[in-house]
């Protein structure tokens, strides 16, 4: 999976997880620098399960479901 596909997948999955649109989540990830983290840590993260990633995103965003 390419980095771009992985990031898109994470945005879409997290949007579903918190009940927001993918556009809203993309902007949130961008604002909170989570897009940068997904890009730089791609090698470590792309093999993780979605449950782990959703928990990581929740924790990274401080539990804020914006």
C-alpha positions in Angstrom: 0.0 0.0 0.0 1.4 3.4 -0.9 1.7 6.2 1.7 -1.1 8.1 0.0 -3.4 5.1 0.0 -2.6 4.5 3.6 -3.3 8.0 4.7 -6.6 8.1 2.7 -7.6 4.8 4.3 -6.8 6.2 7.8 -8.8 9.4 7.2 -11.8 7.4 5.9 -11.7 4.9 8.6 -11.3 7.5 11.4 -14.2 9.6 9.9 -16.4 6.5 10.2 -15.1 5.9 13.7 -16.1 9.4 15.0 -19.1 10.0 12.8 -17.6 12.9 10.8 -17.0 13.4 7.1 -13.7 12.5 5.6 -13.2 16.2 4.7 -13.6 17.2 8.3 -11.2 14.5 9.5 -8.7 15.4 6.8 -8.7 19.0 8.0 -8.4 17.9 11.6 -5.5 15.6 10.8 -3.8 18.4 8.9 -4.4 21.0 11.7 -3.1 18.6 14.4 -0.1 17.5 12.2 -1.3 13.9 12.2 -0.9 13.8 8.4 2.8 14.5 8.9 3.1 11.8 11.5 1.4 9.3 9.2 3.8 10.2 6.4 7.0 10.1 8.5 6.1 7.0 10.5 4.5 5.1 7.6 6.9 2.2 7.7 6.0 1.6 11.4 2.3 2.3 11.2 1.1 0.7 8.0 1.3 -2.8 9.4 -0.7 -2.0 12.5 -4.3 -3.0 12.8 -7.1 -0.5 12.5 -8.2 -0.9 16.1 -4.7 0.1 17.2 -4.6 3.0 14.8 -8.1 4.3 15.9 -6.9 4.2 19.6 -3.7 5.9 18.7 -5.6 8.7 16.8 -7.9 9.2 19.7 -5.0 9.4 22.1 -3.0 11.7 19.8 -5.9 14.0 19.4 -6.4 14.1 23.2 -9.7 12.3 23.1 -11.2 15.2 21.2 -13.8 14.0 18.7 -14.1 17.2 16.8 
